[in-house]
Amino acid sequence: MPNHPSIPEIVERVQAFVVENFLYARRDVQLTIDDALLERGIIDSMGVVELIAFIEDEFGIEVGDDDVTEQNFGTLADIATFVLSRQAVIAGA
């Protein structure tokens, strides 16, 4: 069984992706675990698509259309919780 990353590890990897891909020209923006990504203008709808592709590839999970909600993708903390729960489902399958 693969070793699944912890919440802090997931947050770190997703945060690094967001900073590198969406904040590269906005180095003054400090991104925290609880920042609302869409509300703060960190990412837009196309950014969500890129983020989902990264998450699927990086963490080996599938994100369905019904999974793309503010509850699952609103903040880095939400994303980490979603990834961990999805990996737990896969591990139990």
N, C-alpha and C positions, 0 to 999 in steps of 0.2 A: 504494500500500500504506500502511495507516495506521501511524503512529508508535506503537510499543508502549512503555508505561512500563517503567522499570527496577525491579528488586527494591526499592530504597529508596523509590521513588515509590509502588509498590503498597502496601508496608508502611505508609507515611504515610497513604494514603487509607483503607485498611482500619482502621488504628488510630484515626483520627479518627472513623470510623463507630462502632466499638465503644465508644469513650469517650463519644461523644454519646448513643448509644442504650442502653448497658448499664451505664455507670459514672457517669451524670449525678448520681446521688445518693451516689456513693462516690468523691468527689474525692481521698480519701486513698490510693486504690489507684494504684500506679505500674505501668503496663502496659509490659512490655518485649517485644522481638521474639521471645524464646524462652519466654515464659510459656505454660503449658498452659492454654488458654482454658476448657475444660470442667472440668479437674481443679481449677483455682483458683476455680471458681465464677463466672468472668467472664461466661460465657454458659451457658444451659441448652439443652435440646433444641429448644425453641421459638426460642431465640436463634439456633441454627444455621440454622433455616429462614429467619429474617429476614436473617441474614448471607449466605446463599446467594443470596437474591433481590437483595440489594445488589450482590454480586459479579457476578452475571449482567448486571444493568443497567449497573453502573459500567464493567465491562471488556468487555462485548459477547461473553461466552462462555456456553456452556450447561453446567450442572453436572448430570450424570446421577446416578441413585441410587447406582451403583457407585463414584462419585467421592467420596461423602461418607464419608471415613474419617479416622481420627486422623492418618494419614500426610499427608493433604492439608489438613486443617482443624484440626490440633492446636494450632498456634501461628501467629503472624503471619508468621513466616518460612516455614512450611509452606504457608500460603495464597498468599504471594507466589510461591513456586516453582511451585505448582500453576497459578496464573493465567498465569504466564509460559510454562509448558510448553503449556498449552491454547491460548494465543494463537499460539504457534509452530506448532502443529498446524493451526490455522485459516489462518495465513499460507501454509503449505505446501500447503494443499488446492487 
